[in-house]
Amino acid sequence: MEVKLWNDKREREMYDSFADLYAIIKTTEKLEKAYVRDLVPSSDYESECLKLIAQFKTLSSSLRDAVPSIERFAEAYRMDCPAALNRLLISCVPATVEHRSFSSASTAASASAVAECVQHFITAMDSLKLNMVAVDQVHPLLVDLSSSLAKLGTGILPSDFEGKAKMREWIARLAKMGAADELTEQQARQLLFDLESSYSAFMAALPNGGS
């Protein structure tokens, strides 16, 4: 007896998307393990990881209603992929970018990266002040900020810059919530405080104190 998983074309496309999402997470987990074990060149790892992250962002965005929580999706399908979830949900940049030193980067490139961080800080803070507190509004802003901070490397920011850790913590917290969930007034206030304090620390950590 044949058992159908879907009743119409729309349901079939949804299950196909679930399969694609499953494959992206599994592939990312294998790629992360291969990189840690030095089984893949850094350049190949970075290009493949960037492609997987882009595919994940596109697919997870289109599945926002059907899959409000990627972590719950992974649990439901018994996926033991901690490295992939960290890379796709929290870090959102390849390990080679996250830990890269920019000591040899050009001044122009460094200035551009700093300006990008400032822009993301201000956008995130302004959004909260405008009461944009839904998870699907806040999460992308923090991911963009975290990614831009990671691009700076240790040549500009210290490796233990607290702002990076705070953003990763918030991204991880939001990843456990549904897309339509909203931050409570207390959570929004705490996030705004963390953003403002991280921004001040960021500016102070720049060469010449951000001037």
N, C-alpha and C positions, 0 to 999 in steps of 0.2 A: 504493500500500500504506500503510495507516494504522499508525503506530508509537505504541504506548502508553507513556507515561512512568511509569505506575503499574499495579500488579496488583490493588489492592484500594482500598477507600474510605480506609483509613488512610494509604496511600501518597499518594493523591490529595490528602488534607488536608495532608500534609507538604509536598508541592510547592506547594500553594496558599499555605502559610505562608512558604515560601522566596520566593515571588513578592511577598508582602506585605513581607517583610524587605528585599528588594531595592528595592522602591518607597519604603519609609521612608528608606533610606539615600540614594537618589538625590534624593528630595524635599528632604531636609535639606541636601544639598550645594547644590542650587539656591537654597534659602532663604538659606543662609549667603552665597552670592555676591551675591544680590539685596540683602541687608542691607549688605554691605561697599560695594556700588556705590550705596547710598542710593536704591534703587529701591522700597523698601517702608518704610512708617512703623514706627518703633520699637515702638509698641504692637501693631501687627499682627504684626510679626516675633516679638515675645515670646510672644504667645498661641499662634501657630502652632508655634513652636519647643517650647514647653512641652508641647503636644499630641503632637508627634512624639517627644519624649523619653519621655513616658509610654507611648506606643504601643510604642516600641522596647523599653523595659524589660519590658513585659508579654510581648511576642512573643519576645524573646531568652531570657527566663526559661523560657517554655514549650518552646523549641527547644534547651534546654541540652544535651540528649543528642545531638541530630542536628547541632547547630552549636556545638561546644565553643569555637570561636574565631571571632569576628566578622571579625577581620582576615584569617584564612584564607578565610573565606567570600567576602570582598570580592576577594581575590586570585584565587580559583577562578573567579569570574564576571567577572573583569577590570574591576572597578569602580575607577575613578580618582576617589575621593571623600575626599581627605585632610581637608577642612574638616568633613565630616559625621562621620567617624570620631573626630575630635578632640572635636566637640560631643557626640556620643552616648556615647563610651567614656571620655573623659578629663575633660572639663569637666563634662558632665552638667547644665548649666544654660545658659540663653540668654546670649548675649554681653551683652545689656542688664543682666542680673542680675550677671554676672561682673565688669563694670566700673562698676557703679553706685556712686555716692557716697552714703553714708548721713548726710551732715552735717546734713541737715534732718529726719532720722528722729526719731521720738519716743524719749524715754529708755526707755519701757516696751518698745517694739519692739526697740530695740538690746539691752536687757538679755535679752530673750527669745532673740534671735539668738545672743548670747554663751553663754547657758545651753545652747542646742542644740549648739553647737560643743563645749562641755565634755563634754556627754553622749556625743557621738560619739567624742571622743578617748578617754574612759575605757572605752567599750564596746569599741573596737578594741584597746586595750592589754590589757584583761582577757581578751579572746578569745584573743589570742596566748599569754598566760600560761597559758591552759587548753588549749593545744596545738591550737587550731582553726586549722590551717594550710593547708587545702585552698583552692584558688583560688576556688571557688564560695562559700566561707565568708568569705574575706578581702576579695575584690573589692567586694561590696556595702557592707561597712563603710567602706572607704576612699572609695567613691563618695559615700556619705552624708556623710562628714566633709568631703570636698572641696567638695561642694555647699553645706554649711552655712558653710564658710569663705568661699566666693564670695559668699554672701548678705550678708556683713558689709560688703562694699565697702571703699573707701579711707577712709571716715569714722572707722572704728574701728581697722582694721589698715593698716599701710603697704602701698603697692602692691607692694613688693618683698619682702613677708613670705616668708621661706624655706620655711616650712611648706607653703604652697600649692604651691610648685614640687616639693617632695619628694613630696607626695601624688600630684601629676600624674605624676611619674616612675614611682612604684610602680604606679599604675593602668594606665599604658601598658605597663609590664613584664608585669603580670598578664594584660592583654588579649591578649598574644601566647601565653599558655599555655592548656592545656585546662582545662575546668571541674574535672575530677577530679585534675589535677596538684596536688602539694603543695609548699610551700616547703621548701627544705632547712633543716637546723638553723641554718646560717650565715645564710641569707636571713631566716629568722624572727627571728633575733637582731638583724640589722641593721635590719629593719623596726621592731621594738620600740624599738630605740635611736632611730631617726628619729622615731617617734611621741612618745617621751618628751621628746626634745630640742625637738621642735616644740611640744609642749604647754607646756613651760617657757617657751619664747620667746613663745608665744601669751599666756600669763598675764602675762608681763612687759611685753608690748606694749599691754595694755589700759590705759585711763586709771587713774591711781593704782596702777599695777602689779598690776591684777587684784583690788584690794581693794574 
